[in-house]
Amino acid sequence: MPAWVSHHNVHFGTAWEEAFDDLDAGRTMGGPSRFVTFASLSDPTAAPDGCHGLFVLEPVPNLDADLDWNTATPALTERMLGWLESVGYPPAATDLVQTVDPPQWRRRGADRGTPFSLAHTFAQSGPFRPGPTDRRLPGVYFVGAGTRPGVGIPMVVISGQIAAQRIRSTS
């Protein structure tokens, strides 16, 4: 295992700007960036004995894209597994691999097949997401992945704190 591997790992793709163009055009990324959580590295109970628990996130277009997910999902999964091994992560036990694609996110209640609320574009990332208020709706505060600071449990909790601070400061 490479010494650089930690619990959370960010791997920037080979074509940063083109990756967002791909997503905007409804295509999978040609040189994707990926986020890898290697949970069993710091918590051995996160995987069965002798195995590793990895979570890999690769942004893909939502269901608005004209993609056949029945063919795209297996191809993307194979590409991701090959990439993991090529950069030094432990080889996957393919019988334990689970892929969640946009159709599955929709079945779980995520609109348009994305758990990230807004699109995976630079203009809708972290600091560029909408704020917690809208001048057209005084007294209404927005909280969650669709507002600043963004997606993920810590960011959603922070968005709640931001809204609470604003409410307290106006009362």
N, C-alpha and C positions, 0 to 999 in steps of 0.2 A: 504494500500500500504506500503510495507517495506521501511524503512528510507534509505536503501542503493540504491534505484532506482534513477538513474540520467538520463540525456539526452542520454549519450552514456554509454553502459554497456558491459563488456566483461565477459563471463562465460567460464572458462576453463573446458574442458571435463574430464571425469574420467580416460581416458586411452590415455594420450598425445602421446606417441610414437606409440602405436597401431593405433591411428587415421590416422597418415600419412601412415602407412603400408596399412591400409584399402583403402585409396585413391589411393595409388600406384598400388594396386591390382584390382582397378576398383570396389570397394565395398563402400557402404555408411558407414560412421563412426559409430562404435559401441558405443562409448562414446564421442559424438561430442562436440567441442567447438562452442560457438555461440556468435555473436555480435548482440546486441539489441540497436536500436535507439528508444527512447521514445520521439518522437518529440513533442507531445501535452503536455508533462510535462512542457516544457519551452515556447511553442507556442500554445496556445489554438486554434488558427485558423487552426492547422494541422489536425483537426478531426472535424466531426459534433458535435453539442452541445450534451453533455451527453456521448460522446464516447472518445476513446483514439486512437491515431495514433502510431502504433508500426511498426518498420521494423526489421525483424529478418533475419540474414544471417547465414546459416549453410553450410560450404563447402561440396560439393558433387563431385563425379567423373564427368569428361566431357563426351562427346558423344563417346569417344573411348572405354568406358567401355561397357560391355555386360549387360546392364540393360534395363528392360522394363519400361520406364518412365510412361507408362499408369497405371501401378500398383505401381511403386516406388513413384511417386509424391504424390498421395493421402495418402499413408502410412506415408511418411515423414512429410506431412502437419499435419496429425493427431498426430504424435509423437511430433512435435514441439508445437502444440497447448496445448497438455497435459503437456508438460514440462513447458511452459510459466505459466500456472495456478499453477503448483506444486511448482514453486519457488516464486510465489507471484505477478506476473503481473496480471492486470485485465483480466477477462475472455473475450475471443474474441466473437464478434458478427459474427458467421461463415458465414453469408450471405455477409459480407464485406471483407472476407479473399481473398487475391489474392496471388497465388504462382507462382513464375517464376522459371521454371526448365530449364535444358540444351536445350531441344528441342525449348523452347520459346526463349532462348537467341540466338540460331542459326537463328531462323526466324527474329530476330531483327538485324542480321548481325554479330553476334559474332562467330568467327570461332570455330568449335568443341564444341559449346554450352557453352562457358565460357567467362564472361566479364572480367576475370582477366588476360588475355593474356597467361601467363605461367601456369603450373600446381600448384595445391594446395599441394605442398610438401615442407618440411622444406628446402631442397636444392634450392628451387626457391622462397623463401620468401624474403621480404625486402632487406637486405644487400647482399644477395647472388644472386640477379637478375643481369642480364648483365648490364654493365656500359654504358655510353652514346656514347662510341666510339668503333671502331673495327680497329685494325691495318691493316686489309686487305682493308679497305675503307677510306683512308685518306681524311679528310675534310667533312666526313659525320657524323652527330650527331643524335643519337636516343633519342626520347622523348616519354614519355607515360607510361602506366601501365606495359609494358613489360620490363622497365628498372628500375634501382635504382632511387628513393627509393621504388617504388612499386605502388600499386593500390589505388584508391580513388582520388577524385578531388584535395585535398591539395597535395598529393604526386605527381600527374601528373604535377601540376603547379610547384612544386619544381624541378621536372626533367627538365622542360623547363628552369627554372632559372639556373640550373647546366649547361645545354648545352650552354645557352647564355654566362655565365661566361667563359666557356672554349673557345668559339668562340672569345670573346673579348680578352682573354689572348693570343691567338695565332695570332691575326692580328696586 
